[in-house]
């Protein structure tokens, strides 16, 4: 049989600092193409990483 793991309830959304939530909202507002990765360790947000893609219309770089 498989291993049984007991999940512990982590902090609720209310426990995330307003400062962190505002930063996430701000980063999302600037992204047109890409992703926002939120790293969490032991129930705490420790890092936010934004990856953005730049796209050009087909034919823009042709001469």
C-alpha positions as MATLAB code, in Angstrom:
seq = 'XXXXXXXXXXXXXXXXXXXXXXXXXXXXXXXXXXXXXXXXXXXXXXXXXXXXXXXXXXXXXXX';
ca = [
       0.000    0.000    0.000;
       0.997    3.618   -0.456;
       2.355    5.935    2.157;
      -0.285    7.818    4.123;
       0.456   11.464    4.790;
      -1.454   13.635    7.201;
      -1.846   17.098    5.727;
      -1.631   19.976    8.126;
      -3.731   23.007    7.419;
      -1.508   25.898    6.412;
      -2.100   29.555    7.075;
      -5.273   30.980    5.615;
      -5.276   33.684    2.946;
      -5.947   36.180    5.728;
      -2.512   35.394    7.189;
      -0.686   36.650    4.073;
       0.606   40.153    4.707;
      -1.214   42.922    2.850;
       2.174   44.111    1.598;
       2.764   40.772   -0.149;
      -0.729   40.706   -1.663;
      -0.270   44.244   -3.001;
       3.080   43.296   -4.537;
       1.480   40.282   -6.246;
      -1.343   42.470   -7.611;
       1.160   45.047   -8.853;
       3.322   42.454  -10.592;
       0.275   40.873  -12.258;
      -0.852   44.275  -13.538;
       2.413   44.723  -15.480;
       2.532   41.325  -17.196;
       1.114   41.031  -20.707;
       2.735   37.699  -21.645;
       4.521   35.593  -19.064;
       4.134   34.169  -15.599;
       4.339   35.058  -11.936;
       5.743   32.365   -9.665;
       5.152   32.546   -5.933;
       7.525   30.496   -3.783;
       6.160   29.315   -0.462;
       8.159   27.594    2.304;
       6.522   26.377    5.509;
       3.343   28.255    4.656;
       5.139   31.589    4.159;
       5.612   33.476    0.886;
       9.379   33.868    0.536;
       9.879   34.894   -3.091;
       8.025   36.218   -6.116;
       9.531   35.709   -9.569;
       8.179   37.393  -12.691;
       8.998   36.053  -16.150;
       7.865   38.162  -19.042;
       7.886   37.405  -22.737;
       8.287   40.047  -25.428;
       6.432   39.334  -28.649;
       6.609   41.063  -31.997;
       4.257   40.821  -34.935;
       5.350   38.434  -37.664;
       7.361   40.303  -40.282;
       8.522   43.126  -38.012;
      12.146   41.951  -38.192;
      12.167   41.212  -41.929;
      13.877   43.592  -44.349;
];
